[in-house]
Amino acid sequence: HQLVDFVIAISQAADNALLTAGVSPEKIRLIYSSIDCDWFKPDGGTWPAEFRQELGLPNDAPLVGSAAVLSPRKGLEYLLAAAPLILEAYPEVRFLICGDGPQRPALEQQAKLLGLADRVFFLGEQKDIRPLLASLAVFVLPSIAEGLGVAALEAMAMGKSVVASKVGGLREVVEDGRTGFLVEPQRPQALAEAINRLLREPALQQQMGQQARLRVEEHFSRET
């Protein structure tokens, strides 16, 4: 890094990692990744109905979803492991996993083995993720490691409450108990409890979603 004038860290967690790697502090600048808050914004109401119809999802089924590269680092197997505990309390829930990657066959196999084939939908890459986000009751990012967690920011910008792992930059993105819940990584039970709480309390879900939008506007918008 001798030839480099400055290194931009996208989170405090990334800043710490750079320091640990031996980059000198005076070369590091913290600039958070940003979200286009005009593109990602709470939906007026047309997307969810169309999205459900397209996928053949019942209108009254709460949707819990994630969007990520399907790789082990994203911890999606823990969301699948939490699914039976969520379905026990809320049998109508459907799980949506958006994205593609090397772990997809293993995750599909896990869903089958758990008897979730008709409850978990693998959507692959989506050109426009907004209809999916607009339709969710809860957005989940169960990562094992995360530089920042832009997918969580996109969901928050659309007014969604988030349940995420207490790792890396996600601890800076999600205000635990205010814009969503942070849980210990690799803990399906903890994930299920946080998701179930939001499903049980729609008013809390909505309130956290509104706070989430405000947080993104204030700290993570392009303008900022």
C-alpha positions in Angstrom: 0.0 0.0 0.0 3.0 2.3 -0.2 1.9 3.6 -3.7 -1.6 4.4 -2.5 -2.5 7.9 -1.2 -5.8 7.0 0.4 -7.9 3.9 1.1 -11.6 4.3 1.4 -13.2 2.1 4.1 -17.0 1.5 3.5 -17.6 1.0 7.3 -16.0 1.2 10.6 -15.6 -2.6 10.5 -13.7 -2.2 7.2 -11.6 0.6 8.8 -10.6 -1.7 11.6 -9.7 -4.5 9.2 -7.5 -2.2 7.3 -5.7 -1.1 10.5 -5.2 -4.7 11.5 -3.8 -5.4 8.0 -1.2 -2.7 8.6 -2.5 0.3 6.6 -1.5 3.5 8.3 -4.4 5.3 9.9 -3.7 8.6 8.2 -4.3 6.9 4.8 -7.8 5.7 5.7 -11.0 7.6 5.0 -14.4 6.3 6.1 -17.0 6.8 3.4 -20.1 4.6 3.8 -21.5 2.9 0.7 -24.6 4.8 -0.3 -28.1 4.1 -1.5 -30.2 6.0 -4.1 -33.1 7.0 -1.8 -35.2 8.1 -4.8 -34.9 4.7 -6.5 -35.3 2.6 -3.2 -38.3 4.1 -1.5 -41.4 2.8 0.2 -43.8 1.6 -2.5 -47.2 3.2 -3.0 -48.9 -0.3 -3.0 -49.0 -1.7 -6.6 -45.8 -3.9 -6.5 -46.8 -6.4 -3.8 -50.0 -7.6 -5.4 -48.4 -8.0 -8.8 -45.3 -9.7 -7.3 -47.4 -12.2 -5.4 -49.6 -12.9 -8.5 -46.5 -13.5 -10.6 -45.1 -16.1 -8.2 -48.5 -17.6 -7.3 -48.2 -16.6 -3.7 -51.3 -16.3 -1.5 -52.3 -12.7 -0.6 -52.4 -13.3 3.1 -49.1 -15.1 3.4 -46.4 -13.1 5.3 -43.2 -13.0 3.2 -39.8 -13.2 4.8 -36.9 -12.8 2.5 -33.2 -12.2 1.8 -31.2 -11.0 -1.2 -27.5 -12.0 -1.4 -24.9 -13.9 -3.3 -25.6 -17.5 -2.4 -22.2 -18.2 -0.8 -21.5 -19.6 2.7 -20.4 -16.1 4.0 -24.1 -14.9 3.7 -25.3 -17.5 6.3 -28.5 -18.4 4.4 -28.4 -21.9 5.7 -29.2 -20.5 9.1 -32.3 -18.8 7.8 -33.4 -22.1 6.3 -32.7 -23.8 9.7 -34.8 -21.2 11.4 -37.7 -21.6 9.0 -39.3 -24.6 10.7 -39.4 -22.7 14.0 -41.1 -19.8 12.2 -43.6 -22.0 10.4 -44.5 -23.6 13.8 -45.8 -20.2 14.9 -46.9 -18.9 11.5 -47.7 -21.7 9.1 -48.6 -19.3 6.3 -45.2 -17.7 5.9 -43.3 -18.1 2.6 -39.5 -17.6 2.4 -38.0 -15.8 -0.6 -34.3 -16.1 -1.4 -33.1 -13.8 -4.2 -29.7 -14.1 -5.8 -27.4 -16.8 -7.2 -24.1 -18.4 -6.4 -22.1 -21.5 -5.7 -24.2 -22.5 -2.6 -27.5 -22.5 -4.4 -27.7 -26.4 -5.0 -26.8 -27.0 -1.3 -29.4 -24.6 -0.1 -32.1 -26.0 -2.4 -31.2 -29.5 -1.1 -31.4 -28.3 2.5 -34.8 -26.8 1.9 -36.0 -30.2 0.5 -34.6 -32.2 3.4 -36.3 -29.8 5.9 -39.6 -30.4 4.0 -39.7 -26.7 2.9 -39.9 -27.2 -0.8 -43.3 -25.5 -1.1 -42.4 -22.8 1.4 -39.0 -21.6 0.1 -38.7 -19.9 -3.3 -35.4 -19.4 -4.9 -35.8 -16.5 -7.3 -32.3 -16.3 -8.8 -30.9 -13.0 -9.9 -33.6 -10.2 -10.2 -33.0 -7.3 -12.6 -35.1 -5.0 -10.3 -35.2 -6.1 -6.6 -37.7 -3.4 -5.5 -40.9 -5.5 -6.1 -39.5 -8.2 -3.9 -38.4 -5.8 -1.1 -41.8 -4.0 -1.3 -43.6 -7.3 -0.7 -41.7 -8.4 2.4 -42.8 -8.3 6.0 -39.3 -8.8 7.2 -35.9 -8.7 5.4 -33.2 -11.0 6.8 -29.4 -10.9 6.3 -27.9 -13.7 8.4 -24.3 -13.2 7.3 -21.3 -14.7 9.0 -19.1 -11.8 7.9 -20.1 -8.5 6.2 -18.2 -5.4 5.2 -21.3 -3.2 5.4 -24.5 -4.9 4.2 -25.9 -2.9 1.2 -28.8 -5.3 0.7 -30.0 -4.5 4.2 -29.7 -0.7 3.4 -31.8 -1.2 0.3 -34.5 -2.9 2.3 -34.4 -0.2 5.0 -34.6 2.5 2.3 -37.9 0.8 1.2 -39.2 1.1 4.8 -38.6 -2.5 5.9 -37.6 -3.8 9.3 -34.5 -5.9 9.2 -33.2 -8.9 11.1 -29.5 -9.3 10.7 -26.4 -10.8 12.2 -24.4 -8.9 14.7 -21.3 -8.9 12.5 -19.0 -6.4 10.7 -20.7 -3.4 9.2 -24.2 -4.7 9.9 -23.7 -3.5 13.5 -23.4 0.1 12.0 -26.4 -0.3 9.6 -29.1 -1.8 11.9 -29.9 -0.1 15.1 -30.9 -3.0 17.3 -34.4 -2.6 18.7 -35.0 0.6 16.6 -34.7 -0.2 12.9 -34.7 -4.0 13.4 -33.0 -6.7 15.4 -29.4 -7.8 15.5 -28.8 -11.5 16.5 -25.7 -13.6 17.1 -24.5 -15.2 13.8 -25.1 -18.9 13.1 -28.0 -19.1 15.6 -31.2 -20.2 13.9 -33.1 -20.1 17.2 -32.2 -16.4 17.7 -33.1 -15.6 14.1 -36.5 -17.3 14.4 -37.3 -15.5 17.7 -36.5 -12.0 16.2 -38.5 -12.8 13.0 -41.4 -14.2 14.9 -41.6 -11.1 17.1 -41.9 -8.9 14.0 -44.5 -11.2 12.5 -46.4 -11.1 15.8 -46.3 -7.3 16.1 -47.2 -5.6 12.8 -47.2 -2.2 14.4 -43.6 -2.7 15.5 -42.7 -4.0 12.0 -44.1 -0.8 10.6 -42.5 1.5 13.1 -39.1 0.0 12.7 -39.5 0.2 8.9 -40.2 3.9 9.2 -37.2 4.4 11.4 -35.1 2.4 9.0 -36.0 4.6 6.1 -35.1 7.7 8.1 -31.8 6.2 9.2 -30.8 5.5 5.5 -31.8 9.0 4.5 -29.7 10.5 7.2 -26.5 8.4 7.1 -26.4 6.4 3.9 -28.0 8.5 1.1 -26.0 9.5 -2.0 -26.3 13.1 -0.9 -24.8 12.4 2.5 
